Structure formats: structure tokens, C-alpha cells
Amino acid sequence: EVQLVESGGGLVKPGGSLRLSCATSGFTFSAYSMNWVRQAPGKGLEWVSSISSSGTHIYYADSVKGRFTISRDNAKNSLNLQMNSLRAEDTAVYYCARDPSGALTGFLVDWGQGTLVTVSS
Amino acid sequence: DIQMTQSPSSLSASVGDRVTITCRASQGIRNDLGWYQQKPGKAPKRLIYAASSLQSGVPSRFSGSGSGTEFTLTISSLQPEDFATYYCLQHKSYPLTFGGGTKVEIK
């Protein structure tokens, strides 16, 4: 069974940093592209970033480009999101999601339960 | 960027009703579209991929259609467990973009 478990969320002040992780199991992590998607309280879904299976290809939403960095550790079966220069508008539940391919297809098939990031002074 | 316009933003329906939700893309996306269901406090769940293919394990009352710029999700006979918010997602190109969501409520 595919399992995705996010961690690292919490309360941070504007301008601060936070590192999210997504621990995975039940599939060969190194063979699949991965993604981060967020959802602000009471709002819709917003794609944040994607990384190919090898880490060679990466995409970011304009809203986070230059502030967030996606990475993966295929030896540890984990996905990360380093978030710097956080703003109030980054407040959201952050989900990691699996792509059913090593290439970046955008087919978000499996999702974790999310971790809440709150940016507030 | 490809914009996804989803309608309606909310609807009220009764158990047994037929429900249709529409997503329009700002440019052609072939059939590179998925539909997701999200219940409060839960992660989204994929229902439909490639615009019309039913995800394994999803009840057959859910169906998707369309290609190019206009897509629909149909629930043929609404069940109590179907009250949720539904989103479309285009993956023709990055940035991936979601529709604004449709909240299906009990009438």
C-alpha cells in the first residue's frame, strides 16, 4: 500500500523558514516523480512544485519561485520542501503527491494527509 | 499559463439526482485532465484520469467526458457519500492548474 506522510509543518513568523518532509513507503520511491500541492484555509488547491524521479527536472509555481526548493533523497525514500522568506499567504495545508511515472506527467494519483503551515507574527 | 474555469462553484442536490460539473480550459489541453474529490479535512482523491478513464475502485456512477477545452464530470445518481468538493486538474503543461472547485451540498 502506498503511504505518504508529511511532517515539518508548524507556526513560523513572516520571513522565517521551514522544511517539510514527506516520508514514503509501499512503492519504489526512486522510480516516481513527486509533487507538492497546497491548500489555504477554506480555499482551493494550488500546485506548488514538482520533481522528476532522478531530480533532474524541477518546476515551481511563480508564487514560490526563488523562495522554495524541492528536493528528494532516493536513498531515504523522502521528499522535501525547503521554504524560505515565508509570507502570510503561504499559510496552507501542504500535501505531497505521487506521480505514477518517473517522468513529470502531472498525474497526481496518491496523496498524503497534509501538514499545516501557519505564517503569522 | 492555462486557466481552468470550473462551474458551478457550488450546487445543492438530493440523493439520487444526476449532477454535472464543468471545467473549461483557456487553451486546448487534449485529454490531459483529472477530476478529484475532496471531503473536509481529507486529502483529495482522484476519480477520473485522462478526462474519461475511471480510477480503479471508484464507483461507476462517476464518469468524465470531454477533450480540448471543455470537460464534464457527471455523477449519475448522487449518493450520501458523494457530498464533497470536486476539482479538475490540467496536466497538459506546467504550471499545473486546478479549477476553483465545486462544492456539492445536500438539498
Chai-1 contact restraints between the chains, C-beta under 6 A:
chainA,res_idxA,chainB,res_idxB,connection_type,confidence,min_distance_angstrom,max_distance_angstrom,comment,restraint_id
A,G44,B,F98,contact,1.0,0.0,6.0,A-B,restraint_1
A,G44,B,G100,contact,1.0,0.0,6.0,A-B,restraint_2
A,G44,B,G101,contact,1.0,0.0,6.0,A-B,restraint_3
A,L45,B,Y87,contact,1.0,0.0,6.0,A-B,restraint_4
A,L45,B,F98,contact,1.0,0.0,6.0,A-B,restraint_5
A,W47,B,L96,contact,1.0,0.0,6.0,A-B,restraint_6
A,Y59,B,Y94,contact,1.0,0.0,6.0,A-B,restraint_7
A,A61,B,P95,contact,1.0,0.0,6.0,A-B,restraint_8
A,Y95,B,A43,contact,1.0,0.0,6.0,A-B,restraint_9
A,G106,B,H91,contact,1.0,0.0,6.0,A-B,restraint_10
A,G106,B,L96,contact,1.0,0.0,6.0,A-B,restraint_11
A,V109,B,R46,contact,1.0,0.0,6.0,A-B,restraint_12
A,W111,B,A43,contact,1.0,0.0,6.0,A-B,restraint_13
A,W111,B,P44,contact,1.0,0.0,6.0,A-B,restraint_14
A,Q113,B,A43,contact,1.0,0.0,6.0,A-B,restraint_15
